[in-house]
Structure formats: C-alpha cells, structure tokens
C-alpha cells in the first residue's frame, strides 16, 4: 500500500467536532472545553438547515483528510456524497461553509491558548509528533499489511491511501473513511497502551478501506458494514503483529484491542468483553482452519454480531 502522509489543521478541527459530537471521552479536556461553543454553533446551523450532523460531519472530516481546504467546496462535496447534488440542502451551502470556517478559526485559537502558545503552528507540531509513527511504519507497516493480506485475501488491502495526522484530542484514536481511501490518525507521542503499539491501530484502520468494494460490501447489509469491517480486521491485524513480533495473538490480546480501539463500551464488565473476544477469536480460528471465502466469513461474522431475532 502506498501511503501519502500529511498534517492537517482543517482535518483536526473537523475530527474534533466529529469525536465530541459522538460523545467520545477526551484526553485533552481544556481543548475540548474551549472548542465546545464553536461545535455547538456548527451543530445548531446543521440542524437549522436540516443537515444530519451525525452523518455529514464524518464525511466532511474525510474530505478534509483528502485535502479539500475550501469550505464551500467541502460542503458541496460533502452534501453530494450524502444526499446528491440536487438536494434542497445545496441552498444552504454558504451558511454551512460559514459555520465550518468559524469552527476552524475557533479551533486554531483554542489550540494556541490552551495547548501551545509558544509552540510551532499545529501543522508543524503534528509533523513532528508523527515522525516516530512514520519511522515505525516504514519498518513494520509493509510486513503487517502483507501478512494481513495473506491471512485473508489479497484484495482486502487497498493499493493506496492518505493518512492525515490530527491533534490527539482523544488520546489515541483514528477514523477510516472507506469511500475516500483515507484515514485520520491522532499523532500521539507515546503508545497509550504498552501491549498495542499505535502502528497496529493504523494497520487496523487501513485494512478496512477496501471493505467498500462490491465483492465484500454485497455480502454484508449496509447498516452493519462499518461494524463488521472493524471487528473482522482485529484478528488478522493481531495475527500479523505476532509474526512481525509487535504483539502476541490470543483471546486476551483481542479483548485488549476491542477496548483500545473502542469497539466495546468502556463500561462493559471484563467478563463480557472477554466473552466477546473469545467469540471473535473462535470465528477467526474457524476461518483459518477451513477454506471458507472471506466474503462468507464476513457474512457469518455479521450474523454473530447482529443475530436475527427469533421468528418462532
């Protein structure tokens, strides 16, 4: 996979809005508090215009990750992806673009006043923070993706992707944008957990990008595709990590990844998470022992994660 790395202030602002509006716990409470009013304005403007923020904000974040900097173009492309170019929402493009501009200005000011009054600007800071990750990816990334493909299917791994480094508001997190072949990734200075290096989180996000291909997406119902893709790629990433000597593969490691990569609620009891990890590990081992196509394995995982109600 050919990666294009960048550091983005616009993506950082929109990423923060996406995370906070989704209710994610934050590591930098001061920054979150400082930008909360601006995010409130954005959400109010979206609501007033009839734009679903929970669906549109992630799309805008992905487009910013891809390098769309002009806010009017950002909104136009985001609405086109969400509802089509002929939607009545297009009349609100200027108003929505203005709200995003206000968010970006507020984010820049909040970063300066709460994080780094005397530090380099955000793009330079993110580039500096991202160097250890980039170096580790150069050393282990290709091997990880190679082994993930070998244990699943070659087409699982996309040919190319863009990685936008964003400020670590959450303290270790990222978002995969399948339709854009792009990933936002928090530029943390150290691994939040010793057992799971952040390079594994990046491999996990990147390995999800091709799950939008019809050969895979057609076998999973659309509402479940994101969750199935996220869960399905945990075992192959950890299996690859064991081969390149970055982390062990076990049901316990799978449970740690489910928690660290926010696939389970932090409030869930340890035995509940352990049971889910064991189920996912068993699914993976069953797939590895047989000759089941990856598409069939994904469909089976969907049934495990989203069992149909008893029709009797």
C-alpha positions as MATLAB code, in Angstrom:
seq = 'XXXXXXXXXXXXXXXXXXXXXXXXXXXXXXXXXXXXXXXXXXXXXXXXXXXXXXXXXXXXXXXXXXXXXXXXXXXXXXXXXXXXXXXXXXXXXXXXXXXXXXXXXXXXXXXXXXXXXXXXXXXXXXXXXXXXXXXXXXXXXXXXXXXXXXXXXXXXXXXXXXXXXXXXXXXXXXXXXXXXXXXXXXXXXXXXXXXXXXXXXXXXXXXXXXXXXXXXXXXXXXXXXXXXXXXXXXXXXXXXXXXXXXXXXXXXXXXXXXXXXXXXXXXXXXXXXXXXXXXXXXXXXXXXXXXXXXXXXXXXXXXXXXXXXXXX';
ca = [
       0.000    0.000    0.000;
       1.337    3.409   -0.972;
       0.685    5.951    1.772;
       0.582    9.717    1.464;
       1.193   11.375    4.832;
       0.066   14.864    5.736;
      -0.697   17.030    8.753;
      -3.959   18.946    8.586;
      -5.351   21.735   10.745;
      -8.721   21.627    8.969;
      -8.996   17.864    9.428;
      -8.035   18.286   13.104;
     -10.869   20.763   13.679;
     -13.483   18.642   11.920;
     -12.157   15.468   13.528;
     -12.542   17.087   16.954;
     -16.121   18.060   16.138;
     -16.856   14.523   14.944;
     -15.421   12.941   18.100;
     -17.057   15.336   20.549;
     -20.461   15.232   18.849;
     -20.256   11.422   19.013;
     -19.665   11.615   22.757;
     -16.150   10.155   22.842;
     -14.200   10.640   26.048;
     -11.316   13.069   25.615;
      -7.766   13.201   26.887;
      -7.395   16.972   26.450;
     -10.304   18.408   28.433;
      -9.099   22.028   28.146;
      -9.064   21.967   24.358;
     -12.416   20.175   24.240;
     -13.977   22.794   26.533;
     -12.511   25.660   24.502;
     -13.929   24.445   21.178;
     -17.268   23.194   22.520;
     -19.114   26.504   21.843;
     -17.964   26.548   18.202;
     -19.037   22.944   17.766;
     -22.397   23.864   19.286;
     -22.782   26.588   16.646;
     -21.962   24.122   13.867;
     -24.471   21.581   15.165;
     -27.147   24.286   15.501;
     -26.532   25.509   11.957;
     -26.655   21.965   10.611;
     -29.934   21.372   12.450;
     -31.413   24.652   11.205;
     -30.549   23.716    7.625;
     -31.838   20.172    8.011;
     -28.403   18.600    7.572;
     -27.814   15.440    9.662;
     -24.639   16.268   11.578;
     -24.005   12.686   12.673;
     -23.685   11.639    9.028;
     -22.309   14.813    7.441;
     -19.528   15.637    9.915;
     -17.601   12.381    9.316;
     -17.861   12.902    5.552;
     -16.508   16.440    5.866;
     -13.690   15.168    8.062;
     -12.801   12.590    5.436;
     -12.831   15.167    2.657;
     -10.580   17.455    4.712;
      -8.301   14.458    5.195;
      -8.166   14.118    1.414;
      -7.054   17.751    1.168;
     -10.247   19.695    0.379;
      -9.446   23.027    2.035;
     -12.027   25.441    0.586;
     -15.016   25.274    2.912;
     -17.607   25.882    0.218;
     -16.178   23.055   -1.872;
     -16.009   20.949    1.279;
     -19.736   21.417    1.918;
     -20.671   20.946   -1.742;
     -18.760   17.686   -2.000;
     -19.978   16.514    1.398;
     -23.625   17.124    0.529;
     -23.184   15.465   -2.854;
     -21.861   12.346   -1.145;
     -24.581   12.405    1.485;
     -27.754   13.310   -0.420;
     -26.778   14.012   -4.040;
     -26.058   17.255   -5.867;
     -29.715   18.132   -6.463;
     -30.741   18.186   -2.819;
     -32.528   21.210   -1.359;
     -29.681   21.365    1.161;
     -27.415   22.832   -1.514;
     -29.178   26.172   -0.970;
     -27.592   26.225    2.488;
     -24.035   25.694    1.232;
     -22.840   29.194    2.114;
     -24.367   29.094    5.580;
     -22.876   25.679    6.352;
     -19.486   26.692    4.950;
     -19.506   29.745    7.213;
     -20.138   27.547   10.245;
     -17.192   25.333    9.326;
     -14.997   28.408    8.878;
     -15.979   29.561   12.355;
     -15.137   26.143   13.757;
     -11.688   26.191   12.164;
     -10.953   29.691   13.491;
     -12.120   28.708   16.967;
     -10.043   25.552   16.875;
      -6.906   27.435   15.859;
      -7.444   29.956   18.664;
      -8.172   27.216   21.206;
      -5.016   25.340   20.224;
      -2.942   28.479   20.671;
      -4.438   29.470   24.006;
      -4.845   26.082   25.716;
      -2.168   23.864   24.188;
       0.762   25.632   22.628;
       1.005   29.387   22.978;
       4.749   29.351   22.265;
       4.959   26.146   20.200;
       5.141   25.792   16.413;
       1.894   26.044   14.493;
      -0.304   22.972   14.518;
       0.785   21.549   11.165;
       4.455   21.713   12.159;
       3.680   20.249   15.574;
       1.733   17.364   14.042;
       4.519   16.646   11.578;
       6.996   16.496   14.455;
       4.732   14.295   16.544;
       4.144   11.948   13.632;
       7.804   11.130   12.970;
       8.049    8.149   15.361;
       4.913    6.611   13.863;
       6.175    7.190   10.338;
       9.513    5.580   11.153;
       7.847    2.567   12.755;
       5.523    2.232    9.789;
       8.471    2.237    7.420;
       9.981   -0.603    9.437;
       6.896   -2.752   10.120;
       3.963   -1.430    8.099;
       4.564   -3.276    4.835;
       5.093   -6.536    6.693;
       1.891   -6.087    8.665;
      -0.209   -5.454    5.567;
       1.453   -8.319    3.696;
       0.568  -10.820    6.412;
      -2.958   -9.412    6.757;
      -3.493   -9.996    3.042;
      -2.025  -13.493    3.219;
      -4.331  -14.488    6.059;
      -7.459  -13.042    4.409;
      -7.387  -12.127    0.709;
      -5.091  -10.001   -1.412;
      -7.914   -7.621   -2.357;
      -8.563   -6.793    1.303;
      -5.678   -4.297    1.259;
      -6.122   -1.113   -0.784;
      -3.412   -0.101   -3.223;
      -3.031    3.414   -1.808;
      -4.370    5.637    0.973;
      -3.914    9.036    2.580;
      -3.131    9.415    6.274;
      -3.863   12.786    7.872;
      -2.273   13.322   11.261;
      -4.578   15.177   13.655;
      -4.180   16.531   17.156;
      -4.654   13.783   19.802;
      -7.837   15.056   21.407;
      -8.957   11.564   22.428;
      -5.505   10.261   23.333;
      -5.168    7.535   20.731;
      -7.828    7.172   18.051;
      -8.468    7.404   14.330;
     -11.190    7.118   11.699;
     -11.156    5.138    8.443;
     -13.054    6.697    5.523;
     -13.662    3.765    3.219;
     -15.237    5.653    0.333;
     -12.304    8.102    0.274;
      -9.377    5.733    0.925;
      -8.281    7.999    3.738;
      -7.584    7.784    7.453;
      -7.335   10.393   10.190;
      -4.903    9.364   12.896;
      -4.078   11.005   16.199;
      -0.413   11.973   16.436;
       0.206   10.730   19.972;
       3.760   10.979   21.252;
       3.688    7.624   23.057;
       1.630    4.452   22.801;
      -1.442    4.758   25.076;
      -1.064    1.065   25.899;
       2.179   -0.872   26.090;
       0.645   -4.052   24.673;
      -0.662   -2.482   21.458;
       1.656   -0.098   19.577;
      -0.185    2.617   17.671;
       1.209    1.278   14.405;
      -1.214   -1.639   14.872;
      -4.160    0.750   15.184;
      -3.050    2.337   11.926;
      -2.786   -1.055   10.198;
      -6.254   -1.910   11.509;
      -7.742    1.306   10.091;
      -6.004    0.948    6.739;
      -7.085   -2.676    6.402;
     -10.746   -1.586    6.485;
     -10.595    0.692    3.446;
     -11.327   -1.889    0.746;
     -14.351   -3.337    2.508;
     -16.487   -0.978    0.430;
     -15.650   -2.989   -2.691;
     -18.790   -4.692   -4.020;
     -17.126   -8.100   -3.695;
     -17.237   -7.601    0.085;
     -19.961   -5.000    0.688;
     -22.571   -7.024   -1.199;
     -22.283   -9.803    1.389;
     -22.993   -7.590    4.424;
     -26.060   -5.412    4.956;
     -25.232   -1.730    4.589;
     -26.143   -0.674    8.156;
     -23.731   -3.290    9.549;
     -20.830   -2.898    7.116;
     -18.751   -0.500    9.215;
     -19.043   -2.532   12.407;
     -18.431   -5.858   10.654;
     -15.351   -4.450    8.942;
     -13.968   -3.052   12.189;
     -14.447   -6.294   14.101;
     -13.320   -8.546   11.256;
      -9.942   -6.872   10.918;
      -8.938   -7.131   14.578;
      -7.796  -10.804   14.479;
      -5.817  -10.581   11.220;
      -4.023   -7.454   12.443;
      -3.028   -9.156   15.686;
      -2.055  -12.357   13.866;
       0.207  -10.262   11.619;
       1.556   -8.420   14.664;
       2.637  -11.710   16.186;
       4.507  -12.667   13.008;
       6.431   -9.371   12.915;
       6.956   -9.566   16.701;
       4.973   -6.492   17.683;
       2.296   -8.128   19.840;
       1.034  -11.601   20.716;
      -2.087  -13.154   19.281;
      -4.507  -14.508   21.866;
      -8.087  -14.053   23.011;
      -6.746  -11.711   25.707;
      -4.964   -9.602   23.090;
      -8.146   -9.477   21.017;
     -10.026   -8.240   24.087;
      -7.401   -5.551   24.664;
      -7.729   -4.415   21.051;
     -11.534   -4.310   21.237;
     -11.226   -1.970   24.220;
      -8.305    0.137   22.968;
      -9.844    0.600   19.533;
     -13.218    1.475   21.037;
     -15.242   -1.430   19.674;
     -16.688   -2.155   23.102;
     -18.060    0.213   25.701;
     -15.503    1.076   28.366;
     -18.233    0.491   30.949;
     -18.720   -3.131   29.943;
     -17.659   -5.700   32.509;
     -14.381   -7.512   31.918;
     -16.077  -10.894   31.624;
     -18.451   -9.536   28.979;
     -15.565   -8.154   26.921;
     -13.659  -11.415   27.397;
     -16.642  -13.381   26.102;
     -16.883  -11.175   23.011;
     -13.144  -11.524   22.425;
     -13.365  -15.307   22.687;
     -16.252  -15.391   20.211;
     -14.294  -13.257   17.741;
     -11.157  -15.362   18.228;
     -13.140  -18.557   17.626;
     -14.617  -17.057   14.442;
     -11.117  -16.249   13.226;
      -9.683  -19.649   14.069;
     -12.581  -21.354   12.307;
     -11.913  -19.266    9.210;
      -8.199  -20.078    9.325;
      -8.802  -23.817    9.630;
     -11.095  -24.091    6.642;
     -11.287  -22.937    3.035;
     -14.155  -20.539    3.535;
     -14.042  -17.466    1.252;
     -13.532  -14.191    3.082;
     -16.930  -12.992    1.866;
     -18.630  -15.942    3.555;
     -16.632  -15.318    6.732;
     -17.790  -11.689    6.786;
     -21.418  -12.748    6.378;
     -21.013  -15.241    9.224;
     -19.496  -12.560   11.446;
     -22.434  -10.269   10.713;
     -24.806  -12.985   11.937;
     -22.733  -13.359   15.094;
     -22.647   -9.621   15.806;
     -26.221   -8.921   14.727;
     -28.222  -12.114   15.202;
     -31.671  -12.114   13.676;
     -34.487  -12.078   16.249;
     -36.224  -15.353   16.883;
     -39.035  -15.621   14.374;
     -40.763  -18.518   16.148;
];
